[in-house]
Amino acid sequence: MTFLQKCLSITLILFTMTMHAFAATQATASVSNNQVYLGDIFMLNVEVDDTGSEYQLDTDVLKDKFTVFLPSRGQKQMYINGEFKAQTTWQVRLQANKIGTFTIPSLKIGDVQTQAIKIQVIEPSAQQKSVQGDAIFIENSLNKSKIYLGQQVILDTKIYVSENISNADVLPPALDSVDVERIDPKPQSQIIRNGIRYQVFSYQYKITPSIAKEMVIPSPLLTGQMNRRVNQWQGQSAYQAINIRGNTVALTVKDIPSNFQGDWLVSDDVRIIENNDLHSKEYAVGDPITRSISLQVASISLDKMPQIKLNYNNSMRYYPDKDDLKQGEINNKLYTQRTITHAIIANKAGQLVLPEIKIPWWNSVTDKQEFATLPAQTLTIKAAPSTNNNQSNSTPLLGNAALDQAKLNTSNNQPVNNTAELLFWKISTLVLFLLLVIGTIYHFTQRKGMTIKDNNSVNNVVESKQPYKALLIALQHAQPQLVYNSLLRYLQSKYPAITQIQEIENYSRLNEEKKQQLLLNLKQLELACSGQTHQWNAGELTKLIKQEHQLRNRDELNPLSDINP
């Protein structure tokens, strides 16, 4: 064989091997099920008969029709009958979230492509269940089968599992015109049924319909993968996608009764509670009266809780705090509670009447309208104590001259025997009077100058000190306008967003009672600045400001104090 023939033979062999290798590289795709129910999760498996970094799977084209979970990728190499083989695989979990017939398009992986696959997504019927025999099953029940519009019902779901599953997830029931809220899951337990040991997972859902009708509550959906052993000797396993539903439950939702009066509220128990004993103290005009009222309603969501209307008249002012809403169990029944806290300030002495609070509601147990009532209360308000207790005795304006004048007037009633003596007394009195007037004018002129000088010195001292120290100096002089300016400057040094002193309410660290006292004192300070009142206590404000300053310094030194463990 010539050299040219040998080269041609080698080239032909290499070309044949290359073509064979190229023809051997293929990509295939398959699904665990091509007919699934709405919400089901199924598996897309993709295989390429080769390995290498050039093979990458792009699943973005699937996101318009399915929910796509993170793919898992694997590679393996093996010898079969003396022939070397390599393989790259992907497993992608897909969830059907639309009803209809869809196509998983051809997926390009490197220089190869998979075939397209059709998927049909159907809605499960009322009785349809997707089960896994006795290995996994779900049981559902409602605590009530008939409720009124706006009332809440609890769906109790128990999941029984006797096999190993992975990537498990529980999806709540999907319903139109119904609010579904999951309650914190209960602890896991075990049970034996028909000789099989099950792990029991309990879930609860609060269901609140927004329309009145007969409805069927579907089961929550358990999705995941079940591990199946396919080769006991080699320890090989396969993952099977699972979609488990339980039984459906029927629910009747009744409309609002035509004879109900008031804002609609339905429950099987409603309570209204006065948290403070208002008669345990005595109150005077201007004293803050702290009041707290709680409304507890069974089987109702937070957003359905009614407001508490106080109906106060003009004989009092009140300063409300932010409502507190929370939920909890009382005697194994779920309650929602609204608590309102506020301070009341009486404007005048006498009898202060707190009106009755009445909340209408429909008792779903007795099918009758009832009222949760807080009776009216009458408080006795005393007059405010006088603030001018240290009044000094006034000195007669004319001093000894006035006394001499009084003696002179007395002597006028006596017969006058000496005209010269009378003239002398008149001249002396006039001179003394003129001297007194001149002295008085001089005294007030000097005092005014000293006051202006003193005020200027105080302002200079206040401006020269730090905001807190300057505020304390202003409080010592008890000048309303100076205190107001110093207090605003101090607050803005701590909270730059503040524009009015009353805004300290949003930042104060004082307890509720002292905060109300502070707000009342600041209100009186504002009135004193405008000349409308003189009932302003600088000593009380000084005490409250010092407490506020100490609490703030403590929190700054311990920044974790406001964080719950």
C-alpha positions as CSV (number, residue, x, y, z in Angstrom):
1,M,0.0,0.0,0.0
2,T,1.4,3.3,-1.0
3,F,1.9,6.2,1.4
4,L,-0.9,8.1,-0.1
5,Q,-3.3,5.2,0.3
6,K,-2.3,4.9,4.0
7,C,-3.0,8.6,4.6
8,L,-6.4,8.4,3.0
9,S,-7.3,5.3,5.1
10,I,-6.4,7.0,8.3
11,T,-8.3,10.1,7.4
12,L,-11.4,8.1,6.5
13,I,-11.2,6.2,9.9
14,L,-10.9,9.4,11.8
15,F,-13.8,11.1,9.9
16,T,-16.0,8.0,10.5
17,M,-15.2,8.0,14.3
18,T,-15.9,11.8,14.5
19,M,-19.2,11.4,12.7
20,H,-20.1,8.5,15.0
21,A,-19.3,10.6,18.1
22,F,-21.3,13.5,16.8
23,A,-24.3,11.3,16.0
24,A,-24.1,9.7,19.5
25,T,-24.7,13.1,21.3
26,Q,-28.4,13.5,21.9
27,A,-30.7,15.5,24.3
28,T,-34.0,14.1,25.5
29,A,-36.7,15.5,27.8
30,S,-39.5,13.8,29.7
31,V,-42.0,14.6,32.4
32,S,-43.4,12.6,35.4
33,N,-46.9,13.3,34.2
34,N,-48.3,15.2,31.2
35,Q,-51.8,15.6,32.7
36,V,-51.7,17.4,36.1
37,Y,-54.2,19.3,38.3
38,L,-54.0,23.0,39.0
39,G,-51.4,23.6,41.7
40,D,-49.7,20.2,41.2
41,I,-45.9,20.0,41.0
42,F,-44.4,17.7,38.4
43,M,-40.9,16.8,37.4
44,L,-39.2,17.7,34.1
45,N,-36.1,15.5,33.4
46,V,-33.5,16.5,30.8
47,E,-30.6,14.2,29.7
48,V,-27.6,14.8,27.4
49,D,-25.3,11.9,26.4
50,D,-22.2,13.9,27.0
51,T,-20.4,16.0,29.7
52,G,-18.8,19.4,29.4
53,S,-19.2,23.0,30.5
54,E,-20.8,23.9,27.1
55,Y,-24.0,22.1,28.2
56,Q,-26.1,24.6,30.1
57,L,-29.9,24.5,30.7
58,D,-31.9,27.7,30.4
59,T,-35.4,27.5,31.9
60,D,-36.5,31.1,31.5
61,V,-38.8,30.1,28.6
62,L,-40.9,28.1,31.1
63,K,-41.6,30.9,33.6
64,D,-44.6,32.3,31.6
65,K,-46.6,29.1,32.0
66,F,-45.2,27.4,35.1
67,T,-43.6,28.2,38.4
68,V,-40.0,27.0,38.0
69,F,-38.0,25.8,40.9
70,L,-34.2,25.7,41.0
71,P,-32.9,22.8,38.8
72,S,-30.6,20.1,40.1
73,R,-27.7,19.0,37.9
74,G,-25.8,15.8,37.8
75,Q,-23.0,14.1,35.8
76,K,-21.8,10.6,35.5
77,Q,-19.4,8.5,33.4
78,M,-19.4,4.8,33.0
79,Y,-18.1,1.8,31.0
80,I,-20.7,-0.5,29.5
81,N,-19.5,-3.6,27.6
82,G,-16.1,-2.0,27.1
83,E,-17.6,1.2,25.7
84,F,-17.1,4.6,27.5
85,K,-20.3,6.6,28.1
86,A,-20.9,10.0,29.7
87,Q,-24.2,11.7,30.7
88,T,-25.4,15.0,32.1
89,T,-28.9,15.2,33.7
90,W,-31.1,18.0,35.0
91,Q,-34.2,17.6,37.3
92,V,-36.6,20.6,37.3
93,R,-39.6,20.9,39.5
94,L,-42.5,22.7,37.8
95,Q,-45.8,23.8,39.3
96,A,-48.9,24.2,37.2
97,N,-50.5,27.6,38.0
98,K,-52.8,28.0,35.0
99,I,-55.6,25.9,33.5
100,G,-55.3,24.9,29.9
101,T,-53.0,23.0,27.5
102,F,-49.4,24.2,27.3
103,T,-46.3,23.2,25.5
104,I,-42.9,22.8,27.1
105,P,-40.8,24.1,24.1
106,S,-37.7,22.6,22.6
107,L,-34.8,23.4,25.0
108,K,-31.4,24.2,23.4
109,I,-28.5,22.8,25.4
110,G,-25.1,23.5,23.9
111,D,-25.4,22.4,20.2
112,V,-28.2,19.9,20.8
113,Q,-32.0,20.3,21.5
114,T,-34.8,18.4,23.2
115,Q,-38.2,17.7,21.8
116,A,-41.3,19.7,22.8
117,I,-43.8,18.2,25.3
118,K,-47.5,19.0,25.7
119,I,-48.9,19.4,29.3
120,Q,-52.6,19.5,30.1
121,V,-53.6,21.3,33.3
122,I,-57.1,20.7,34.7
123,E,-59.0,21.9,37.7
124,P,-59.6,19.2,40.4
125,S,-63.2,18.4,40.9
126,A,-64.9,18.6,44.3
127,Q,-64.3,15.0,45.0
128,Q,-60.9,14.6,43.2
129,K,-58.0,13.6,45.4
130,S,-54.4,12.9,44.4
131,V,-53.2,10.3,46.9
132,Q,-50.3,8.0,47.4
133,G,-52.1,5.0,48.7
134,D,-51.7,4.4,52.4
135,A,-48.2,5.9,52.5
136,I,-49.3,9.5,52.6
137,F,-52.8,11.0,53.1
138,I,-54.5,14.1,54.4
139,E,-57.6,14.6,56.5
140,N,-59.5,18.0,56.7
141,S,-62.3,19.2,59.0
142,L,-64.0,22.6,59.9
143,N,-64.9,23.7,63.4
144,K,-68.2,25.0,62.0
145,S,-70.3,24.0,59.0
146,K,-72.5,27.1,59.0
147,I,-71.4,30.7,59.5
148,Y,-72.6,34.2,58.8
149,L,-71.0,36.6,56.3
150,G,-67.8,38.0,57.7
151,Q,-67.5,35.3,60.4
152,Q,-64.4,33.2,60.6
153,V,-64.1,29.4,60.5
154,I,-61.0,27.3,61.2
155,L,-59.9,24.6,58.8
156,D,-57.9,21.8,60.6
157,T,-55.6,19.8,58.3
158,K,-53.7,16.7,59.4
159,I,-51.0,15.2,57.1
160,Y,-50.1,11.5,57.7
161,V,-46.7,10.5,56.4
162,S,-45.1,7.0,56.6
163,E,-42.5,7.4,53.8
164,N,-39.4,9.5,53.3
165,I,-40.2,12.7,51.3
166,S,-38.0,15.6,50.4
167,N,-38.6,19.2,49.2
168,A,-42.0,19.1,50.9
169,D,-44.2,22.1,50.9
170,V,-47.8,22.6,52.0
171,L,-49.9,25.1,49.9
172,P,-53.0,26.6,51.4
173,P,-56.4,26.1,49.8
174,A,-57.0,28.6,46.9
175,L,-60.5,30.2,46.9
176,D,-62.1,33.2,45.3
177,S,-63.8,35.8,47.6
178,V,-62.3,34.1,50.7
179,D,-59.5,35.3,52.9
180,V,-57.2,32.4,54.0
181,E,-54.6,33.0,56.8
182,R,-52.4,30.2,58.1
183,I,-52.0,29.8,61.9
184,D,-48.7,28.8,63.4
185,P,-48.3,25.0,62.9
186,K,-48.7,22.7,65.9
187,P,-46.0,20.3,67.2
188,Q,-45.4,17.1,65.2
189,S,-46.8,13.9,66.7
190,Q,-46.9,10.1,65.9
191,I,-49.8,7.6,65.5
192,I,-50.3,4.0,64.5
193,R,-53.1,3.2,62.1
194,N,-53.8,-0.3,60.7
195,G,-50.4,-1.4,61.9
196,I,-48.5,1.5,60.1
197,R,-46.6,4.2,62.0
198,Y,-47.3,7.7,60.7
199,Q,-45.7,11.1,61.4
200,V,-48.6,13.5,61.8
201,F,-48.2,17.2,60.8
202,S,-51.0,19.5,61.9
203,Y,-51.9,22.8,60.2
204,Q,-54.7,25.3,60.8
205,Y,-56.1,28.0,58.5
206,K,-58.4,30.9,59.4
207,I,-61.0,31.2,56.6
208,T,-63.2,34.3,56.2
209,P,-65.6,34.4,53.3
210,S,-66.6,37.8,51.8
211,I,-69.8,36.6,50.0
212,A,-72.8,34.6,51.2
213,K,-73.3,31.3,49.4
214,E,-72.9,27.5,49.6
215,M,-69.2,26.7,49.0
216,V,-66.8,23.8,49.0
217,I,-63.4,24.3,50.7
218,P,-60.7,22.4,48.9
219,S,-57.9,20.6,50.6
220,P,-54.4,22.1,51.1
221,L,-51.9,20.6,48.7
222,L,-48.8,18.7,49.8
223,T,-46.0,18.7,47.2
224,G,-42.6,17.2,47.2
225,Q,-40.6,14.2,46.2
226,M,-40.8,10.6,47.4
227,N,-37.6,8.6,47.5
228,R,-38.0,5.2,45.8
229,R,-35.4,2.4,45.9
230,V,-35.0,1.0,42.3
231,N,-31.9,-1.2,42.9
232,Q,-31.6,-2.6,46.3
233,W,-28.1,-4.1,45.7
234,Q,-26.5,-1.0,44.2
235,G,-28.3,1.4,46.4
236,Q,-29.8,3.3,43.6
237,S,-32.9,5.5,44.2
238,A,-35.3,7.5,42.1
239,Y,-37.3,10.5,43.1
240,Q,-41.0,10.6,42.3
241,A,-43.0,13.9,42.4
242,I,-46.0,13.8,44.7
243,N,-49.1,15.9,44.9
244,I,-51.3,14.9,47.8
245,R,-54.8,16.4,48.5
246,G,-57.2,15.4,51.2
247,N,-61.0,15.5,51.4
248,T,-63.0,18.7,50.6
249,V,-65.4,20.1,53.2
250,A,-68.7,21.9,52.6
251,L,-69.5,25.3,54.2
252,T,-72.7,27.4,54.3
253,V,-72.2,31.2,54.5
254,K,-75.4,33.0,55.5
255,D,-76.2,36.7,54.7
256,I,-76.6,39.5,57.2
257,P,-80.1,39.2,59.0
258,S,-82.5,41.9,57.8
259,N,-83.5,42.8,61.4
260,F,-80.0,43.6,62.6
261,Q,-79.4,47.2,63.7
262,G,-76.0,48.9,63.7
263,D,-72.6,48.1,62.2
264,W,-72.4,44.4,61.3
265,L,-70.4,42.3,63.8
266,V,-71.0,38.6,64.2
267,S,-69.4,36.3,66.7
268,D,-70.2,33.7,69.4
269,D,-68.7,35.8,72.2
270,V,-68.1,39.6,72.6
271,R,-66.8,41.2,75.7
272,I,-65.9,44.9,76.6
273,I,-63.8,45.5,79.7
274,E,-62.7,48.5,81.8
275,N,-59.1,47.9,82.6
276,N,-58.7,50.7,85.3
277,D,-60.7,51.3,88.5
278,L,-61.4,55.0,87.9
279,H,-63.0,55.5,91.3
280,S,-59.8,54.5,93.2
281,K,-58.4,58.0,93.1
282,E,-59.5,61.6,93.5
283,Y,-59.2,64.0,90.7
284,A,-59.0,67.8,90.4
285,V,-59.5,70.1,87.3
286,G,-56.4,69.7,85.1
287,D,-55.4,66.2,86.5
288,P,-54.9,63.5,83.8
289,I,-57.2,60.6,84.2
290,T,-55.8,57.5,82.5
291,R,-58.4,55.2,81.0
292,S,-58.0,51.8,79.2
293,I,-60.8,49.8,77.6
294,S,-60.5,46.4,75.9
295,L,-62.9,44.9,73.3
296,Q,-62.6,41.1,72.9
297,V,-64.3,39.3,70.0
298,A,-64.1,35.6,69.3
299,S,-63.5,34.1,65.8
300,I,-62.8,37.4,63.9
301,S,-59.8,38.6,61.9
302,L,-57.8,41.7,62.9
303,D,-59.0,43.8,60.0
304,K,-62.7,43.1,60.9
305,M,-62.3,44.5,64.5
306,P,-64.7,47.4,65.2
307,Q,-63.7,50.7,66.6
308,I,-64.7,51.7,70.2
309,K,-66.7,54.9,70.1
310,L,-66.4,57.0,73.3
311,N,-69.0,59.7,72.7
312,Y,-67.3,62.2,75.1
313,N,-68.9,65.7,75.4
314,N,-67.2,69.1,75.6
315,S,-66.9,69.0,79.4
316,M,-63.6,67.2,79.0
317,R,-60.6,66.9,76.7
318,Y,-59.0,63.5,75.9
319,Y,-55.7,62.5,74.4
320,P,-55.8,59.0,72.8
321,D,-52.8,56.7,72.4
322,K,-52.4,54.3,69.4
323,D,-54.8,51.3,69.5
324,D,-53.3,48.0,70.5
325,L,-54.5,45.0,68.4
326,K,-53.5,41.4,69.1
327,Q,-54.8,37.8,69.0
328,G,-54.7,34.9,71.5
329,E,-56.6,32.0,73.0
330,I,-59.0,32.1,75.9
331,N,-60.3,28.7,77.0
332,N,-59.2,27.1,73.7
333,K,-61.1,29.8,71.7
334,L,-59.3,32.3,69.4
335,Y,-60.0,35.9,70.3
336,T,-59.0,39.2,68.8
337,Q,-58.6,42.1,71.2
338,R,-58.5,45.9,70.6
339,T,-57.3,48.0,73.5
340,I,-57.6,51.8,73.6
341,T,-55.8,53.9,76.1
342,H,-56.2,57.6,76.6
343,A,-55.9,60.4,79.1
344,I,-59.0,62.5,80.1
345,I,-58.6,66.1,81.4
346,A,-61.7,67.7,83.1
347,N,-62.4,71.3,82.2
348,K,-64.4,72.2,85.3
349,A,-65.2,71.0,88.8
350,G,-68.3,69.0,89.6
351,Q,-69.7,65.7,88.3
352,L,-67.9,64.3,85.2
353,V,-70.1,61.7,83.4
354,L,-68.3,59.1,81.2
355,P,-71.1,58.0,78.7
356,E,-72.2,54.4,78.3
357,I,-70.4,52.4,75.6
358,K,-72.6,50.0,73.7
359,I,-71.5,47.8,70.8
360,P,-74.2,45.8,68.9
361,W,-73.3,42.3,67.7
362,W,-75.0,39.2,66.3
363,N,-74.8,36.1,68.4
364,S,-74.2,33.2,65.9
365,V,-75.1,30.6,68.6
366,T,-78.5,32.0,69.6
367,D,-79.2,33.7,66.3
368,K,-80.1,36.9,68.1
369,Q,-78.8,40.5,68.3
370,E,-77.1,41.4,71.5
371,F,-75.1,44.4,73.0
372,A,-71.7,44.4,74.6
373,T,-72.2,47.2,77.2
374,L,-69.9,49.2,79.4
375,P,-72.1,51.2,81.9
376,A,-71.8,55.0,82.3
377,Q,-69.6,56.2,85.1
378,T,-69.7,59.4,87.1
379,L,-66.5,60.9,88.6
380,T,-66.3,63.8,91.1
381,I,-63.9,66.5,90.0
382,K,-62.6,68.9,92.6
383,A,-61.6,72.5,91.9
384,A,-57.9,73.0,91.0
385,P,-55.8,74.0,94.0
386,S,-54.8,77.7,94.2
387,T,-51.3,78.5,92.9
388,N,-50.9,81.8,94.7
389,N,-50.4,80.5,98.3
390,N,-47.4,82.7,99.2
391,Q,-48.9,86.1,98.9
392,S,-47.0,88.7,101.0
393,N,-48.7,91.6,102.9
394,S,-48.8,94.7,100.8
395,T,-47.1,97.9,102.0
396,P,-49.0,101.2,101.9
397,L,-48.0,103.1,98.9
398,L,-47.3,106.4,100.7
399,G,-45.7,104.9,103.8
400,N,-45.3,107.3,106.7
401,A,-46.7,110.2,104.6
402,A,-50.0,108.3,104.3
403,L,-50.1,107.7,108.0
404,D,-49.4,111.4,108.6
405,Q,-52.2,112.3,106.1
406,A,-54.6,110.0,108.0
407,K,-53.7,111.7,111.2
408,L,-54.3,115.0,109.5
409,N,-57.7,113.9,108.3
410,T,-58.5,112.9,111.8
411,S,-57.3,116.2,113.2
412,N,-59.6,118.0,110.7
413,N,-62.5,116.7,112.8
414,Q,-61.1,118.5,115.8
415,P,-61.5,122.3,116.4
416,V,-58.5,124.2,115.0
417,N,-57.0,126.6,117.5
418,N,-53.9,127.5,115.6
419,T,-53.9,128.5,112.0
420,A,-50.1,128.7,111.6
421,E,-49.8,125.1,112.8
422,L,-52.4,123.9,110.3
423,L,-50.5,125.7,107.5
424,F,-47.3,124.1,108.6
425,W,-48.8,120.6,108.4
426,K,-50.2,121.2,104.9
427,I,-46.8,122.4,103.5
428,S,-45.0,119.5,105.2
429,T,-47.4,117.0,103.7
430,L,-47.1,118.5,100.2
431,V,-43.3,118.3,100.4
432,L,-43.3,114.8,101.6
433,F,-45.8,113.8,98.9
434,L,-43.6,115.3,96.1
435,L,-40.5,113.6,97.5
436,L,-42.4,110.3,97.5
437,V,-43.5,110.7,93.9
438,I,-40.0,111.5,92.8
439,G,-38.6,108.5,94.7
440,T,-41.2,106.2,93.3
441,I,-40.5,107.3,89.7
442,Y,-36.8,106.9,90.2
443,H,-37.3,103.4,91.8
444,F,-39.4,102.1,88.9
445,T,-37.0,103.5,86.3
446,Q,-34.0,101.8,87.9
447,R,-35.9,98.5,88.3
448,K,-37.0,98.5,84.7
449,G,-33.4,99.0,83.6
450,M,-32.2,96.2,85.9
451,T,-35.0,93.9,84.6
452,I,-34.0,94.4,81.0
453,K,-30.3,93.9,82.0
454,D,-31.2,90.8,83.9
455,N,-33.3,89.3,81.1
456,N,-30.5,90.0,78.6
457,S,-28.0,88.3,80.9
458,V,-30.3,85.3,81.3
459,N,-30.7,85.0,77.5
460,N,-27.0,85.3,77.1
461,V,-26.4,82.5,79.6
462,V,-29.1,80.3,78.0
463,E,-27.6,80.8,74.6
464,S,-24.1,80.1,75.7
465,K,-24.8,76.8,77.4
466,Q,-25.6,73.4,75.9
467,P,-29.3,72.9,75.0
468,Y,-30.1,70.7,78.1
469,K,-28.2,73.0,80.6
470,A,-29.7,76.1,78.9
471,L,-33.2,74.6,79.3
472,L,-32.6,74.0,83.0
473,I,-31.5,77.6,83.5
474,A,-34.6,78.8,81.6
475,L,-36.8,76.7,83.9
476,Q,-35.2,78.2,87.0
477,H,-36.3,81.6,85.9
478,A,-39.8,80.3,85.0
479,Q,-40.2,82.7,82.0
480,P,-42.7,81.0,79.7
481,Q,-41.4,82.3,76.3
482,L,-37.8,81.7,77.3
483,V,-38.6,78.1,78.5
484,Y,-40.6,77.4,75.3
485,N,-37.7,78.5,73.0
486,S,-35.1,76.6,75.1
487,L,-37.3,73.5,75.2
488,L,-37.8,73.5,71.4
489,R,-34.1,74.0,70.9
490,Y,-33.3,71.1,73.2
491,L,-35.8,68.8,71.5
492,Q,-34.5,69.6,68.0
493,S,-31.0,68.8,69.2
494,K,-32.2,65.3,70.0
495,Y,-34.9,64.9,67.3
496,P,-34.2,67.2,64.3
497,A,-37.7,66.4,62.8
498,I,-39.6,68.1,65.7
499,T,-41.2,71.5,64.8
500,Q,-43.5,71.9,67.9
501,I,-42.9,70.9,71.5
502,Q,-46.1,68.8,71.6
503,E,-44.4,66.4,69.1
504,I,-42.3,65.0,72.0
505,E,-45.2,62.6,72.4
506,N,-43.9,60.5,69.5
507,Y,-40.4,60.2,71.0
508,S,-40.9,60.3,74.8
509,R,-39.6,57.3,76.8
510,L,-41.8,58.2,79.8
511,N,-44.6,55.8,80.9
512,E,-48.1,56.6,79.7
513,E,-49.2,58.4,82.9
514,K,-46.2,60.7,83.1
515,K,-46.4,61.3,79.3
516,Q,-49.9,62.6,79.7
517,Q,-48.7,64.9,82.6
518,L,-46.0,66.2,80.4
519,L,-48.4,66.9,77.5
520,L,-50.8,68.8,79.9
521,N,-47.9,70.8,81.3
522,L,-46.7,71.8,77.8
523,K,-50.3,72.8,76.8
524,Q,-50.3,75.1,79.9
525,L,-46.9,76.5,78.9
526,E,-48.2,77.3,75.4
527,L,-51.2,79.1,77.0
528,A,-48.9,81.0,79.3
529,C,-46.8,82.2,76.4
530,S,-49.9,83.6,74.8
531,G,-51.1,85.2,78.1
532,Q,-54.2,83.1,78.3
533,T,-53.4,81.4,81.6
534,H,-50.9,81.6,84.5
535,Q,-51.5,78.0,85.7
536,W,-48.1,76.7,84.6
537,N,-45.9,74.8,86.9
538,A,-42.2,75.2,86.0
539,G,-41.2,72.8,88.9
540,E,-43.3,69.9,87.5
541,L,-42.0,70.4,84.0
542,T,-38.4,70.5,85.3
543,K,-39.0,67.1,87.0
544,L,-40.5,65.5,83.9
545,I,-37.8,66.9,81.6
546,K,-35.0,65.5,83.9
547,Q,-36.7,62.0,83.9
548,E,-37.0,62.1,80.1
549,H,-33.3,63.1,79.8
550,Q,-32.2,60.3,82.1
551,L,-34.2,57.6,80.3
552,R,-32.8,58.8,76.9
553,N,-29.2,58.7,78.3
554,R,-29.8,55.2,79.6
555,D,-31.2,53.9,76.3
556,E,-28.2,55.5,74.4
557,L,-25.8,53.6,76.7
558,N,-27.7,50.4,76.1
559,P,-28.9,50.3,72.5
560,L,-30.3,46.8,72.8
561,S,-32.8,47.7,75.6
562,D,-35.7,48.1,73.1
563,I,-35.2,44.8,71.3
564,N,-37.2,41.9,72.6
565,P,-35.2,38.7,73.2
